[in-house]
Structures are given as structure tokens and as C-alpha cells.
Amino acid sequence: MRLFDMDVRHARWSLVLLFGCALSACDIGAGGPLGLGGNNNGFNIGGGGGGGSALLSFTVQPSTATQGNIITPPIQVRVADSLGNVDSTFTAAITITIGVNPVGGNLSGTTSVTPVNGVAQFGDLRIDKAGTGYVLRATASGTTGASSNSFNILVP
């Protein structure tokens, strides 16, 4: 385990962060062990992070839908470089799965999409069981994954 210390000071406030990391890198971001979820792209420290590592983020979050019906508007996931700029050259498929599954629902539709100009759009996703607190997970080879905000699937 490695310990890192960050000290950020301002004339009126001071913030000190101390955290520990295992393995070769620390990941404070949407998909890391200290994940912040939502649209946060996060940042990386050490071995696998920073320096060109692509980051995924949900630019259109999943919204409440009725079980078995398409989630609208279409969910969108953006690929960005470590500075937060859209990576329009990224060509690996982005895959969506259920990250938090409160009742054992099944995700269907096109769950793997190649991004166009750095954005993957998932226009036909649906979940077959009503439940509260679903969270989707976006992953792609060579990226730091992302988790969506939580959302609900309702009984028709």
C-alpha cells in the first residue's frame, strides 16, 4: 500500500487529502475503487492512470422507465483523454452492463456500441424487472470505466 498526500491551500481555506492505494495505481474516479459515480471523470495517480488514459463518462444519464420499455432519452457515454477533451479517434466498443442490480433484472438491447466522434449512443436499452436503484456501468478496453447515476424501473 502506498500513501499519497495532497495539500491544496487558498487564502481562506485549506484542504488536505490523504488516501492509500494498493497495487500499482490509485484511481479516484467514476470507475475506480474510490469511485465517485455520475458524470465525474475523476483522475488517476500512478501506474495505470493519467498520461493518456482514456476516461468514460455518462453525458446522458439513464432515466426512469417502465419495465420492458426502452429507456429514453438514449443513454450516451463519452470518451475523453486524461485532460477531459473528447477523444474523437477512440474506436474500441463501449459496453453497458448493469452495475447495481437491486432485483435481478436483465438488460437487453444493443449493449456494445462503437463511439462516433467520441460518443457512444445506446438507443434501445431496456430492463425487464421493476426496481429502485439500478446503476449502469460503461466499460471499454484501454479506458477507466464509469457508473451512471441511479435510476428506477417502474411497473407498467
C-alpha positions in Angstrom: 0.0 0.0 0.0 1.3 3.5 -0.9 0.1 6.7 0.8 -0.3 9.9 -1.0 -0.8 13.3 0.5 -2.2 16.3 -1.4 -2.2 19.7 0.1 -4.3 22.4 -1.5 -4.2 25.9 0.0 -6.1 29.1 -0.6 -6.0 32.4 1.3 -9.3 31.5 3.0 -9.3 27.7 3.1 -7.1 24.7 3.2 -7.8 21.1 2.1 -5.5 18.1 2.8 -6.3 14.8 1.3 -4.7 11.6 2.5 -5.5 8.3 0.9 -4.0 4.9 0.4 -3.6 2.8 -2.7 -3.0 -0.8 -3.4 -1.3 -2.4 -6.4 0.4 0.0 -8.9 -2.1 2.9 -9.2 -4.7 4.9 -7.4 -7.9 5.7 -9.2 -10.2 8.3 -7.9 -12.9 8.5 -10.5 -16.2 7.2 -11.8 -14.9 3.7 -12.2 -12.2 3.3 -9.6 -12.2 1.7 -6.1 -12.8 5.2 -4.7 -15.4 5.8 -7.4 -17.4 9.0 -7.3 -20.1 7.8 -9.9 -22.2 10.0 -12.1 -20.6 12.3 -14.6 -17.4 12.7 -12.7 -14.4 11.8 -15.0 -12.1 11.5 -11.9 -8.4 11.4 -12.1 -5.7 8.8 -11.8 -2.4 8.7 -9.9 0.4 6.2 -10.6 0.9 3.2 -12.8 -2.3 2.8 -14.9 -3.6 6.3 -14.7 -3.1 9.8 -16.1 -0.7 10.2 -19.0 -3.2 9.4 -21.8 -5.5 7.0 -20.2 -9.0 7.4 -21.7 -11.9 8.1 -19.4 -15.6 7.3 -19.9 -18.5 9.4 -18.6 -22.2 9.4 -19.0 -23.3 12.5 -20.8 -26.9 11.4 -21.0 -27.9 9.5 -17.8 -30.4 6.7 -17.7 -33.8 7.9 -16.7 -36.8 6.3 -15.0 -38.6 3.9 -17.4 -41.3 1.2 -17.3 -40.1 -2.4 -17.2 -39.6 -3.9 -20.6 -39.8 -0.4 -22.4 -36.9 1.4 -23.9 -35.1 3.8 -21.6 -35.4 7.3 -23.1 -33.8 9.6 -24.0 -31.0 7.4 -25.4 -28.1 7.0 -23.0 -24.8 8.5 -24.1 -21.3 7.7 -23.0 -18.4 10.0 -23.9 -14.7 9.0 -24.2 -12.2 11.7 -23.1 -8.5 11.9 -22.7 -6.9 12.5 -19.3 -7.4 16.2 -19.7 -11.1 15.9 -20.3 -11.1 16.5 -24.0 -13.3 14.4 -26.2 -11.3 11.6 -27.9 -12.8 11.5 -31.3 -10.3 8.9 -32.5 -11.3 6.3 -30.0 -12.6 3.2 -31.8 -12.9 0.4 -29.2 -16.5 -0.7 -28.5 -18.1 0.7 -25.3 -20.2 -1.9 -23.4 -23.0 -1.2 -21.0 -23.9 -3.6 -18.2 -26.0 -3.4 -15.0 -23.6 -2.4 -12.2 -26.1 -2.3 -9.4 -29.0 -4.7 -9.9 -31.5 -4.4 -7.0 -33.9 -7.2 -8.2 -32.0 -9.3 -10.7 -33.3 -7.5 -13.8 -31.9 -8.3 -17.3 -30.5 -5.6 -19.6 -31.4 -6.0 -23.3 -30.9 -4.1 -26.5 -27.6 -3.1 -28.1 -25.2 -3.2 -25.2 -22.0 -2.7 -27.1 -21.5 0.3 -29.3 -18.6 1.8 -31.2 -18.3 5.6 -30.4 -18.7 8.1 -33.2 -16.6 11.3 -32.6 -16.0 10.2 -29.1 -19.6 9.5 -28.1 -21.5 6.1 -28.0 -25.3 6.3 -28.0 -27.4 3.4 -26.6 -30.9 4.0 -28.1 -32.7 0.7 -27.4 -31.7 -0.4 -23.9 -34.4 -1.9 -21.6 -34.6 -3.7 -18.3 -37.2 -6.4 -17.7 -37.8 -6.1 -13.9 -39.1 -3.2 -11.9 -36.8 -2.0 -9.2 -35.3 1.0 -7.4 -31.7 2.0 -7.6 -30.4 0.4 -10.8 -26.9 1.7 -11.9 -25.4 1.1 -15.3 -21.7 0.5 -15.9 -19.8 1.6 -19.0 -16.5 -0.1 -19.9 -14.1 -0.3 -22.9 -10.7 -1.7 -23.4 -8.0 0.9 -22.5 -10.3 3.2 -20.5 -11.3 4.0 -17.0 -14.9 2.9 -16.8 -17.9 4.9 -15.5 -21.0 4.3 -13.4 -24.3 6.1 -14.1 -26.5 7.8 -11.6 -29.0 5.5 -10.0 -32.4 5.3 -11.6 -35.7 3.3 -11.3 -37.6 0.9 -13.5 -41.4 1.0 -12.8 -44.2 -1.5 -13.1 -46.4 -0.7 -16.1 
